[in-house]
Amino acid sequence: MSKIIPIKNDVYIEILKGIIDRLSSIPNELDEYAVNLAVTGVWKEWNKKMENGTEFDFGESIYETGDKNIDELLNLREILLETIKKLKTNNKLKM
């Protein structure tokens, strides 16, 4: 008689948690990439007027640049966030 081996063992779950942990830092990086493109492209003139070290919350305005490359980065960010959420939910992980 064959033995049933659980696919989702402790090692599997630990590896999955590591993957989720690594993926979780990427959305912030994508935000940064989008802002860097915006302030060197469509927001270049605005950026020139800002003093060095000025902090600004771009919020939803980053979604309204009209730059297709920025849109793609932000789309990737949303897809990644949804994937992370699904990985956690599908495996009932609390992290």
N, C-alpha and C positions, 0 to 999 in steps of 0.2 A: 504494500500500500504506500502511496506517495505522501510526502509531508507537505503541508501548506505553509508557505513562507510569506509572511506579510510584506508587501511591497514598501509600505510606508513605515519603516522601522526608525529607531532613534537616530541612526546615522543619516538616513534620508532626510529626516526633519531638520537636523542640524545643518546639513548642506543647504537645504532650501532656505532656512533662516539666514544663512550667510549670503546667499544669492539676493534675497530680499533686502538685506542690510546694505549690500553694495549698490543695488539698483536705487535705493532710497536717496542716495546723495546726488544722483544724476539730474532729477528735476530742477534742483537749485542751480546746477551748472548750466542747464539749458536756459534758465531765466537770465543768467549772467551773459551767456552768449547772445541772446536776443537783445538785451540792453546794449551790449558792446557794439553790435551791428547798428542799432538804432542811432546811438550817439555819434557814430562815425559816418552814418548815411543820412537817413531822412531827418534826423534830429541834430545834425551837425552844427547848424547855425545856432540853435538853442543852446547846445552844449558849450559853444565858444563863449557864450554870455555868462555861464555859470562859473563861480569861483572854485578853485581847486579845493577838494575836500567837502564840497556841498553834498549833503545827503538828500535824496529825493525818492519818494515812494511812487513808482510808475504805475502801480495798480493795474487797472483795466486798460489804461491808455496804451500800454505796450501791444495790446491786441488791435489797435486802431492805426497802426503806422502805414498800412497800405503796402508794406514790403513783403513780397511773397516768401522770401527766405526766412524772415522773422516769423511769419505765419507758420511755416513748416516746422521750425524749431519748437514753437509753442504747441503745435499739434502733436508733435512727438512727445512733448512733456505730458500732455493730457493722456495720450495713449499709455505712456509708461506709468503714470499714476493709477490709471484704471487697471493695468496689468498687475501692479503691486497689490492693489486692493483685492483683486480676484485671487491671487496666489495666497494671500492671507485668509480670505473667506473660504476658499475651496479646501483649505487644510486646517481650518478652525484655529489659526495661529493668533495669539495675542502677543504683540511685540511692542 
